[in-house]
Amino acid sequence: MFRKVDMGDLFGLLRRRPQIVAGMFAYESALATSGRMDLHLKSLAELKAAALVNCEFCLDIGSAMAKLAGITDAQLSALPNFRESELFNADEKLVLEFAEVVTKTPALVPDELRSKLFGRFTAAGVTELAAAVAWENNRGRFNQALGVHAAGFSQGSVCAVPEQPDS
């Protein structure tokens, strides 16, 4: 006999697959403790990926965490138009562009963009950034597949919004 499960209860769903939880926890821990890419930049990139994947839960919790990393309400609101915004500096625009191309399908990163990243950040930093953006894509698509919705982490404050990827 099967129990009814609230599809919005991510943890309720995950507890049924402890092997998956263990793997996810290990990856999350590795990303959280790596510290080779500036947290502010990494948070922006993750949030951009979440917006493009349209993951409500990721945008909700990601917006709250982004504020802890120094991302302003104005930047959260300007995220869809980061290229034209004066609210983002060159490094921020670079990682946002990277998050955007990695999140598109197919994920085609131009050599010029990759060269700019390696020219500006350490190899370890670029590796961490790539892992963080790829993992955010995984989180978002996983949550979309299970029907996980926002949980109120950003309730009452500015939150990044879903976006449509450019063609």
C-alpha positions in Angstrom: 0.0 0.0 0.0 1.3 3.4 -1.0 1.1 6.5 1.2 0.0 9.8 -0.4 3.0 12.2 -0.6 2.8 15.9 -0.9 4.7 16.6 -4.1 5.9 19.9 -2.7 7.6 18.2 0.2 11.1 17.7 -1.1 12.4 16.2 2.1 9.5 13.8 2.3 10.3 12.6 -1.1 14.1 12.4 -0.5 13.8 10.3 2.7 12.6 7.4 0.5 15.9 7.3 -1.3 18.7 7.6 1.3 21.4 6.8 -1.3 20.4 9.8 -3.3 20.2 12.0 -0.2 23.8 10.9 0.7 25.1 11.8 -2.7 23.4 15.1 -2.8 24.6 16.0 0.7 28.2 15.1 -0.3 28.0 17.3 -3.4 26.3 20.2 -1.6 28.9 20.0 1.2 31.8 20.0 -1.3 30.4 23.1 -3.0 29.8 24.9 0.2 33.2 24.3 1.6 35.3 24.7 -1.6 35.8 28.4 -1.2 37.7 28.9 -4.5 35.1 31.2 -6.1 33.8 34.3 -4.4 30.5 33.5 -2.7 28.9 36.6 -4.1 29.7 35.6 -7.7 28.9 32.0 -7.2 25.5 32.9 -5.7 24.7 35.2 -8.6 25.5 32.4 -11.1 23.4 29.8 -9.2 20.5 32.2 -9.1 20.7 32.9 -12.8 20.6 29.2 -13.5 17.7 28.7 -11.2 15.8 31.6 -13.0 16.4 30.0 -16.4 15.3 26.5 -15.2 12.3 28.1 -13.6 12.7 26.4 -10.3 10.4 28.1 -7.8 12.1 26.4 -4.8 15.6 27.3 -6.0 14.6 31.0 -6.7 13.0 31.2 -3.2 15.8 29.8 -1.2 18.5 31.1 -3.6 17.2 34.7 -3.3 17.3 34.5 0.5 20.9 33.0 0.4 22.0 35.5 -2.2 21.1 38.4 0.1 23.4 36.9 2.7 26.1 36.9 0.1 25.7 40.6 -0.5 23.4 40.6 -3.5 21.1 43.6 -3.4 17.3 43.7 -4.0 18.0 45.9 -7.0 20.4 43.3 -8.4 17.8 40.5 -7.9 15.2 42.6 -9.8 17.7 43.4 -12.6 18.9 39.8 -13.1 16.9 39.2 -16.3 18.6 42.2 -17.9 22.0 42.0 -16.4 23.8 42.9 -19.6 22.2 46.3 -19.8 22.3 47.0 -16.1 24.8 49.2 -14.3 24.1 47.3 -11.1 26.5 44.6 -12.1 30.3 44.9 -12.5 32.4 43.2 -15.1 33.1 40.1 -13.0 29.4 39.7 -12.1 28.4 40.0 -15.8 31.0 37.4 -16.7 29.7 34.8 -14.3 26.1 35.6 -15.2 26.9 35.1 -18.9 28.6 31.8 -18.1 25.6 30.6 -16.0 23.3 31.5 -18.9 25.2 29.6 -21.6 25.7 26.5 -19.3 22.0 26.4 -18.5 20.9 26.6 -22.1 20.2 23.4 -24.0 22.5 22.6 -25.6 25.1 24.0 -23.2 27.6 25.5 -25.6 30.3 27.6 -23.9 32.2 29.7 -26.4 35.9 29.4 -26.2 36.2 33.2 -25.8 34.0 33.2 -22.7 35.9 30.3 -21.2 39.2 32.1 -21.9 37.8 35.2 -20.2 36.9 33.2 -17.1 40.3 31.5 -16.9 42.0 34.9 -17.6 40.1 36.5 -14.7 39.8 33.7 -12.1 41.9 30.8 -10.9 41.4 27.4 -12.5 40.1 26.1 -9.2 37.6 29.0 -9.1 36.4 28.4 -12.6 36.0 24.7 -11.8 34.0 25.5 -8.7 31.8 27.9 -10.7 31.2 25.3 -13.3 30.3 22.7 -10.7 28.0 25.2 -8.9 26.1 26.1 -12.1 25.8 22.5 -13.3 24.6 21.5 -9.8 22.0 24.3 -9.8 20.8 23.0 -13.1 20.5 19.5 -11.5 18.7 20.9 -8.4 16.3 22.9 -10.5 15.4 20.1 -12.9 15.1 17.6 -10.0 12.7 19.9 -8.2 10.7 20.6 -11.4 10.4 16.9 -12.0 9.0 16.3 -8.5 6.8 19.4 -8.4 8.7 21.1 -5.6 7.4 24.7 -5.1 8.6 27.7 -3.1 8.8 27.2 0.6 8.6 30.8 1.8 12.3 31.5 2.4 11.9 34.9 0.6 8.4 35.6 1.5 7.8 39.3 2.0 11.1 40.3 0.3 12.4 40.7 -3.2 13.0 37.4 -5.0 14.5 36.6 -8.4 11.9 35.7 -11.0 11.8 32.9 -13.6 13.2 33.8 -17.0 12.9 32.5 -20.5 16.3 31.6 -22.0 17.3 33.5 -25.1 17.1 31.4 -28.3 
